[in-house]
Amino acid sequence: MMSLKFLILEDSILDAELITALLAESEIECELIQVKTRSEFQAALERGGFDLILSDYSLPGFDGISALVMARQLCPDVPFIFVTATMGEEVAIETLKGGATDYVLKQRLERLIPAVERSLREAAERRARVVAEAELSLREEEFRALVENSPDIIARFDRDLRHLYVNPVVEQATGKPPEMYVGKTHAEVGVSPEICTLWQSSLRQVFATQKEDFFEYDFPAPGNGIRYYQTRVVPEFNPDGSVQTLLAITRDITQSKLAEQALRAREAQLQQQAEELKRANQVKDEFLAVLSHELRSPLNAILGWAKLLRTRKFSPDIFNRALETIERNAQLQTRLIEDLLDISRIIRGKLTLNPQPVNLETVITSALETVYLSAQTKCIELVFEGAGSRESGVGSREERQGGQGGQGVTRGPRDRREWGLGGQGGQGGQGSNSSHQPLATSHSQLPITNYQLPIVLGDPSRLQQIVWNLLSNAIKFTPSGGRVEVKLQLSTVAPTTTIREQGTWECREQGEEGRGAEKQQLSTVNCQPSQSLALASTIDNQQPTTNYAQIAVTDNGIGISAEFLPHIFDYFRQADASITRSYGGLGLGLAIVRHLVELHGGTVCAESLGVGQGATFRVMLPLLENSEFGIRNSEFGMNHTRTGGFGNPPLPIPDSRLNNIRVLVVEDDRDTREFLALTLEEYGAQSIVVDSAVAALEALEKSLPDILVSDIGMPATDGYTFIQKVRALPPEQGGQIPAIALTAYAREQDRDRAIAAGFQIHLAKPVVSDELVEAIGQLISDQ
C-alpha cells in the first residue's frame, strides 16, 4: 500500500501520541503531521496534499466546527474525522451535516482504525466516481458531437418503434427536421407504406432476436431524385441483458449504388462487346472461308480449261466456250478484287468521287446493258420504267410511242422499257429472241416540254456501279424465269430517313397500302446533307434543289428475312455464309452501294416482306434542275473515268486504231509483255518490249517512241524511279514522252503517286485491250 499523508489537529501531545501509536499498529502506512493552532492548521491546509484530516473538537481559541468549515473550503474532497473526548448526539449530527466523514470518541479509540479505513475507501470511491463521471461526460460530449455531425442518419427507437432521438442530418435527407420525428413512428411522420413495412419488420426482428439487422431501400429525396440507403439496426441492452432501445444507423449509399449499377452496366457492355467480338471473329472466319472459296473457284475453271486447251484439241464451239469460261472467271476474280479494294478505300476514307452532272437514265441503261447476259442466262425478265412523270401532283409527260417494233422497247407515260426474254416482253415478236436487244433510244429523241430530266451531281462510273451492284444482286437472288424491275421516279418530297447511330442500322415496321394486316420490314440508311452540298460546290458553286430522283430495283426472288434485314448493308455479311450456301459472293456489294450513295448525298433502303417475298432496294439522290445549267438532255451522256479492272461495269470505247504508233512497253512479267505486244500489234501499233527500266533507258537512247507504257512494281528500279529518270532527259531524248502507268497497284494513293511521279494516265491491272488502246489514243490526240 502506498504511503498516505494525514493531518492531525490536536493540542494534547498525549492524545496525539496515542493516535500515532494506533495508526502505527495498523496496516495503514502513513505520515502524520500534527498542528495545534488555527494558523498552523490553515497553513497546512493551504499546502495541501493530505489524504485524511483527524481533528479534536475542543481546542483553545479554536473549535472543531471552525476547523471543519476551513477544511471544507480549502480541501473539500479530503475525509474529515473528529477524534474528541466529548460530543453530544446533536453536535455529532451537525458535524456530519457540515461535511464531517465520521467521529470517534477518545474513550473508544478502537473504532479509529475502522473509521479511517472506511473514510479512505469512500474517498477513493468518490474520486474514482468523479473521474468516471468526467470521462463519461467527455465521451457523451464526443459521441453527441459525432452523432450531430455524422453524415449518417442516426436514430434511437423504443419498444413502440417510436423515435427517441434523430440527428440533424435527417433533415437533409427527408426535408423534415429532427423534432418532427421524436415521439413518432415512421408512419406517423408520413413515410411511404412500403418503407414503413421495411423499418417495422427490421426493428421488431432485432427486438425479438437481440441481433443486429441490415436492409436497403431507395427514397425520393427532395430535389435530388432517388437516393439509396443502407440501414444497420443495433440493440442497446439493459444491465439485466434485455434490449432497452435500438440504435439505427442509416447511410447514403447512392454513389456506391450508382457505381455498382455502372459496373454492372459496364460488365454487360463488356459482355456485349465480347459477344460482338466473337461474332466479328466468326464473321471474319466465315469471310476468309468464303474469300478462299470465291477466289479458288474461278481459278479452278481458269487453270482447268487452260490445261485442257494446251493438251487437247477441241471443236471450235468447245474452244470458244472454254475461252468464254476463262474470261468470265477472270472477270469474276477481278470483280472480287475490286470490291475488296473499294472496301479498303471506304474503311480508310480514301474513296473519292469525280462529280459532274449525270443523266441517271443513261447510267441505268448502261448498267442494264452490262447485266443483260447474266439475266438472259437465267431467263430473267428485265424491265425499266423511266422518269417520264413526276410524283406529288406535278404531272406526267403525255404518252408517246418511241423506238421501233423490232427494238423490244415500249414507250409510255413513264418510258417503260422491257427487255424481252422468254416471250415476257417486247414487241414485234422479239420477246422470244434470245439475242441482246440494246436500249439505243433516250429522252433526247422526245420533246422535253414540262419534263424534268433525271440529272444528278455525281461520279458517272460510281453511280453506274451502284445500279450495277443492285441489279447483279437482284439477278443473283432471283430464280430462273423471274423478274427484275428498275423504276426511275422523280419526287419533290425529301426521302424519309432513319437516323443511323454509331454504325447500327435501324429496322422498323411500316404498313403498306393494300396489304391489309401485312407488315413490311424496312431497313434505312441516312446520309448527312452536307455531303451533297460539298459535291455541289465543285460545279460553279451551284446548289442542288430539294427534288429527288428515286431508283427502285425490285425482284421477285428469295426475299430477305426479318432477322437479316437490319444487317443487309453491313460489311462481309451474308444471310447464308455456310459451306452449303447456294449463292456466291463476298457480301460486299451492298455495303459498297450504301457508302457510294452516302457519298452522293443520298439514302438507300431495303424492303422485304420476308423469305420468298422478293425485295426492293430504293436509292434516293438529290436532283439538279435543268434550268440551273441551261442544258438539254441530249448533252448528257456518260463521261466515264476508269481506274482499272472490272470494278466498274464495261463502258463504251471508241473504235480507234494505232497505225504506225510506236509504243515502248516496260514490263517484267513475260506473259503480260506478250499480251501487250500482241494487243498493240492487233491495233496496228509498233511495239518495243523490254523487261526492265535499264533496258528501257537503253531503248530510248536508240530511238524515240511515241508512247511509253510502264509497269510500276519491277525489280532493281521501280516505275516511279524510272519515269523520274525519263523526265530528267532532254525533250529530244524522250524527256516529254507521254507515259501510261500500267500496274497492279490500284489504290487512290497509288494513282496519285503515279501522276505525281510523271505519268499522264494510271491504268490498273488487269486491263482490257480496248481500254489500253483508248488511253493511248487519248494521249496521242492530246499532243
QUIWOSUL-V936513 format. One record per residue. PSI is psi in degrees with one decimal (* if undefined). BURIAL is + if it has 16 or more other ideal C-beta (glycine too) atoms within 10 Angstrom, else -. Layout:
{{PSI	BURIAL} {PSI	BURIAL}}
This chain:
{{138.0	-} {152.2	-} {135.0	-} {166.1	+} {115.8	-} {143.7	+} {124.7	+} {121.2	+} {98.0	+} {126.1	+} {-12.9	+} {121.8	-} {-39.0	-} {-46.6	-} {-37.2	+} {-40.5	+} {-37.7	-} {-44.4	+} {-40.4	+} {-41.5	+} {-43.1	-} {-43.0	-} {-35.3	+} {-35.7	-} {-22.1	-} {177.0	-} {7.0	-} {115.2	+} {120.5	-} {160.9	+} {126.8	-} {131.5	+} {119.4	-} {134.5	+} {152.8	+} {-24.3	+} {170.5	-} {-44.8	+} {-40.1	-} {-40.9	-} {-45.2	+} {-42.8	+} {-40.5	-} {-41.9	+} {-39.3	+} {-33.6	-} {-35.0	-} {-169.2	-} {13.1	-} {148.4	+} {-16.7	+} {143.6	+} {124.7	+} {123.2	+} {138.0	+} {157.0	+} {-36.8	+} {115.3	-} {149.3	+} {118.6	-} {10.1	-} {121.1	+} {168.5	-} {-33.3	+} {-42.6	-} {-38.7	-} {-39.7	+} {-42.9	+} {-44.2	-} {-41.5	+} {-39.7	+} {-29.2	-} {-43.2	-} {-32.1	-} {72.0	+} {-23.1	-} {-2.9	-} {128.6	+} {143.1	+} {118.0	+} {128.1	+} {131.0	+} {103.6	+} {159.8	+} {-34.1	-} {130.2	-} {114.8	+} {169.7	-} {-39.1	-} {-40.2	-} {-40.9	+} {-42.1	+} {-40.3	-} {-41.2	-} {-39.5	+} {-39.6	-} {-33.4	-} {-8.2	-} {1.5	-} {144.6	+} {-41.8	+} {175.7	+} {146.5	+} {129.7	+} {141.7	-} {-24.1	+} {-17.2	-} {58.2	-} {-12.0	+} {-17.3	-} {-7.8	-} {-49.8	+} {-47.5	+} {-36.0	-} {-39.8	+} {-46.5	+} {-43.8	-} {-42.6	-} {-42.8	+} {-40.1	+} {-46.0	-} {-36.8	-} {-42.0	+} {-40.7	-} {-40.1	-} {-44.4	-} {-41.5	-} {-39.5	-} {-40.2	-} {-43.9	-} {-43.6	-} {-42.4	-} {-37.5	-} {-43.5	-} {-41.4	-} {-42.6	-} {-41.2	-} {-43.8	-} {-39.3	-} {-39.7	-} {-43.6	-} {-43.4	-} {-44.2	-} {-39.9	-} {-41.3	-} {-45.2	-} {-44.0	+} {-30.7	-} {8.1	-} {139.8	-} {-14.5	-} {151.8	+} {118.7	+} {126.0	+} {150.1	+} {138.6	+} {144.3	+} {-174.8	-} {-14.8	-} {8.7	-} {26.5	+} {150.6	-} {125.2	+} {-30.2	-} {143.6	-} {133.3	+} {162.6	+} {-23.6	-} {-15.0	+} {-28.9	+} {-35.2	+} {-34.3	-} {-36.8	+} {-13.4	+} {5.6	-} {134.8	-} {161.2	-} {-32.5	+} {-28.5	-} {-17.7	+} {-33.3	+} {127.8	-} {3.8	-} {155.1	-} {172.3	+} {-40.5	+} {-39.3	-} {-23.9	-} {-22.8	-} {20.9	-} {149.2	+} {150.4	-} {-37.4	-} {-45.3	-} {-36.6	-} {-43.1	+} {-41.4	-} {-49.2	+} {-49.1	+} {-42.8	-} {-44.1	-} {-45.5	+} {-44.8	+} {-35.5	-} {-41.5	-} {-40.1	+} {-38.6	+} {-41.6	-} {-15.8	-} {24.8	-} {143.6	-} {160.1	-} {155.3	+} {147.0	-} {159.6	-} {152.9	-} {162.4	-} {149.6	-} {134.2	+} {95.8	-} {147.5	+} {118.8	-} {-1.8	-} {13.6	-} {-148.6	-} {130.7	-} {150.2	+} {137.4	+} {150.6	+} {129.3	+} {135.0	+} {123.0	+} {123.0	+} {134.2	-} {145.1	+} {125.7	-} {151.3	-} {166.4	-} {-28.5	-} {2.3	-} {-4.9	-} {157.7	-} {121.4	-} {-54.9	-} {173.2	+} {140.0	+} {123.6	+} {124.0	+} {115.0	+} {123.4	+} {137.8	+} {114.6	+} {25.5	+} {-47.4	+} {-46.4	-} {-34.4	-} {-44.6	+} {-39.0	-} {-39.1	-} {-43.3	-} {-41.6	-} {-38.2	-} {-43.1	-} {-40.6	-} {-40.5	-} {-40.8	-} {-41.7	-} {-39.7	-} {-43.4	-} {-38.9	-} {-42.0	-} {-42.2	-} {-38.2	-} {-41.3	-} {-40.1	-} {-39.7	-} {-40.3	-} {-43.1	-} {-39.4	-} {-41.5	-} {-37.6	-} {-43.4	-} {-40.2	+} {-45.9	-} {-42.5	-} {-41.2	+} {-43.5	+} {-38.4	-} {-43.4	-} {-41.8	+} {-45.0	-} {-43.3	-} {-45.8	-} {-29.1	+} {-35.8	-} {-33.9	-} {-49.3	-} {-35.9	+} {-37.2	-} {-45.0	-} {-41.4	+} {-51.9	+} {-38.4	-} {-50.7	-} {-37.0	+} {-41.2	-} {-40.1	-} {-42.6	-} {-30.3	-} {-28.4	-} {-15.4	-} {161.6	-} {137.0	-} {164.2	-} {160.1	-} {-38.1	-} {-47.7	-} {-38.0	-} {-46.3	-} {-39.2	-} {-37.7	-} {-44.4	+} {-40.5	-} {-40.1	-} {-44.7	-} {-45.0	+} {-43.1	-} {-43.5	-} {-33.1	+} {-41.4	+} {-37.6	+} {-44.9	+} {-40.7	+} {-40.6	+} {-43.0	+} {-43.7	+} {-42.0	+} {-39.3	+} {-44.0	+} {-41.4	-} {-39.8	+} {-43.6	+} {-40.3	+} {-42.3	-} {-40.1	+} {-47.5	+} {-37.3	-} {-0.5	-} {27.6	-} {2.3	-} {117.8	+} {165.8	-} {157.2	+} {82.3	-} {140.6	+} {161.1	+} {131.3	+} {135.3	+} {115.9	+} {-28.4	+} {-39.0	+} {-39.9	+} {-48.0	+} {-41.8	+} {-43.9	+} {-40.2	+} {-39.4	+} {-39.5	+} {-39.3	+} {-40.6	+} {1.3	+} {-45.5	+} {-40.5	-} {-34.9	-} {-39.6	+} {-38.5	+} {-35.8	-} {8.8	-} {44.2	-} {130.1	+} {127.4	+} {128.2	+} {133.5	+} {122.7	+} {116.1	+} {179.3	+} {58.4	+} {-6.9	+} {159.0	+} {141.6	+} {-178.0	-} {32.2	-} {15.1	-} {-25.5	-} {163.8	-} {160.3	-} {147.2	+} {145.4	-} {128.4	-} {152.3	-} {134.6	-} {155.9	+} {-179.7	+} {160.2	-} {-33.8	-} {-3.5	-} {-12.0	+} {27.0	+} {130.5	+} {132.0	+} {133.8	+} {-164.3	+} {-20.3	-} {20.3	+} {55.7	+} {130.6	+} {122.9	+} {129.6	+} {99.0	+} {120.6	+} {130.7	+} {33.0	-} {15.3	-} {-21.8	+} {-174.3	+} {-178.4	+} {166.2	+} {30.5	-} {7.2	-} {-11.4	+} {-27.5	+} {-6.3	-} {129.4	-} {-2.9	-} {159.7	-} {125.8	-} {93.2	+} {152.7	-} {93.1	+} {-14.6	-} {161.8	+} {176.2	+} {-14.4	+} {-15.5	+} {-1.9	-} {153.4	+} {148.2	-} {16.6	-} {130.7	-} {30.5	-} {128.2	+} {119.9	+} {142.5	+} {67.2	+} {126.6	+} {162.7	+} {114.9	+} {-178.9	+} {116.8	+} {-46.5	+} {-37.0	+} {-36.3	+} {-41.3	+} {-34.5	+} {-38.0	+} {-53.2	+} {-41.2	+} {-43.4	+} {-43.2	+} {-41.8	+} {-44.5	+} {-40.6	+} {-43.3	+} {-43.4	+} {-39.7	+} {-41.5	+} {14.8	+} {128.1	+} {165.3	-} {140.0	-} {5.5	-} {-165.6	+} {134.5	+} {124.8	+} {134.8	+} {125.4	+} {131.7	+} {116.5	+} {151.9	+} {141.4	+} {143.8	+} {1.8	-} {130.3	-} {147.0	-} {143.6	+} {125.6	-} {159.0	-} {130.4	+} {132.6	-} {125.8	+} {122.5	-} {43.3	-} {7.2	-} {127.4	-} {126.6	+} {135.4	-} {127.1	+} {160.5	-} {140.4	-} {130.9	-} {155.5	-} {135.4	-} {140.1	-} {0.7	-} {7.9	-} {-124.8	-} {-2.0	-} {147.0	-} {146.7	-} {123.2	+} {129.3	+} {121.6	+} {126.3	+} {160.1	+} {138.8	+} {144.8	+} {140.9	+} {134.9	-} {-27.2	-} {-23.9	-} {-44.7	+} {-34.9	+} {-37.6	-} {-36.5	-} {-43.5	+} {-32.9	+} {-12.2	-} {-7.1	-} {90.0	+} {31.1	-} {23.8	-} {142.6	-} {139.8	-} {154.0	+} {-179.8	-} {5.6	-} {155.0	+} {150.8	+} {135.6	+} {124.0	+} {117.8	+} {122.9	+} {113.4	+} {137.3	+} {162.8	+} {40.9	+} {-145.3	+} {-12.2	+} {-176.7	+} {132.1	+} {154.0	-} {-29.9	-} {-36.2	-} {-20.4	+} {-41.7	+} {-17.0	+} {12.9	+} {-28.6	+} {10.9	+} {153.9	+} {141.7	+} {24.3	+} {131.9	+} {146.5	+} {-32.8	+} {107.3	-} {12.5	+} {169.8	-} {-11.6	-} {11.3	-} {152.8	-} {-12.7	-} {139.3	-} {-171.6	-} {164.9	+} {-5.2	+} {32.0	+} {-22.4	+} {-48.2	+} {-32.1	+} {-39.6	+} {-41.5	+} {-48.9	+} {-46.0	+} {-41.5	+} {-39.8	+} {-43.3	+} {-40.2	+} {-28.1	+} {8.9	+} {22.0	+} {-171.3	+} {157.0	+} {141.9	+} {155.8	+} {137.8	+} {137.6	+} {139.8	+} {-3.6	+} {-175.8	+} {131.5	-} {2.4	-} {9.1	+} {-177.9	+} {155.6	+} {131.7	+} {126.5	+} {128.5	+} {125.7	+} {125.0	+} {139.3	+} {135.6	+} {155.9	+} {131.5	+} {141.2	-} {-38.8	+} {-23.7	-} {-27.0	-} {-9.8	+} {47.7	-} {159.6	-} {157.8	-} {-20.4	+} {-15.6	-} {-8.2	-} {121.7	+} {-162.0	-} {108.9	+} {88.7	-} {140.4	+} {126.2	-} {132.0	+} {9.5	+} {152.3	+} {-172.7	+} {16.6	+} {-32.4	+} {146.7	+} {152.9	+} {143.6	+} {154.2	+} {133.1	-} {134.6	-} {148.7	-} {89.7	-} {149.3	-} {153.9	-} {41.2	+} {126.3	-} {15.0	-} {127.1	+} {123.7	-} {125.8	+} {118.2	+} {125.9	+} {108.8	+} {125.7	+} {-16.4	+} {123.6	-} {-45.0	-} {-41.5	-} {-37.1	+} {-44.9	+} {-41.3	-} {-44.9	+} {-41.1	+} {-45.7	+} {-40.0	-} {-47.5	+} {-40.3	+} {-35.0	-} {-32.1	-} {11.7	+} {5.5	-} {159.6	+} {118.7	-} {140.0	+} {113.3	+} {124.3	+} {164.6	+} {5.9	+} {164.6	+} {-36.2	+} {-46.1	-} {-34.4	-} {-42.2	+} {-36.9	+} {-39.6	-} {-37.0	+} {-30.9	+} {-30.3	-} {-43.2	-} {155.7	-} {109.8	-} {172.7	+} {-33.9	+} {146.4	+} {126.8	+} {118.6	+} {141.5	+} {163.6	+} {-53.6	+} {95.3	-} {151.2	+} {157.8	-} {-72.9	-} {121.6	+} {173.8	+} {-33.2	+} {-47.8	+} {-38.9	-} {-48.4	+} {-31.1	+} {-37.9	-} {-38.0	+} {-45.2	+} {-18.2	-} {-9.6	-} {156.4	+} {154.8	-} {-39.7	-} {-13.5	-} {11.4	-} {11.1	+} {-22.6	-} {20.2	-} {133.9	+} {137.1	+} {141.5	+} {128.7	+} {117.6	+} {106.7	+} {157.8	+} {-6.3	+} {102.9	+} {12.6	+} {164.9	+} {-41.9	+} {-28.2	-} {-42.1	+} {-46.7	+} {-39.3	-} {-38.2	+} {-44.4	+} {-41.9	-} {-31.1	-} {-26.5	+} {-0.5	+} {150.0	+} {-32.9	+} {142.2	+} {120.6	+} {132.5	+} {137.7	+} {150.0	+} {147.7	+} {139.3	+} {159.1	+} {-48.3	-} {-35.0	+} {-43.6	+} {-43.7	+} {-41.0	+} {-42.5	+} {-41.6	+} {-43.7	+} {-37.1	+} {-44.0	-} {-37.6	+} {-43.4	-} {-25.3	-} {-15.0	-} {*	-}}
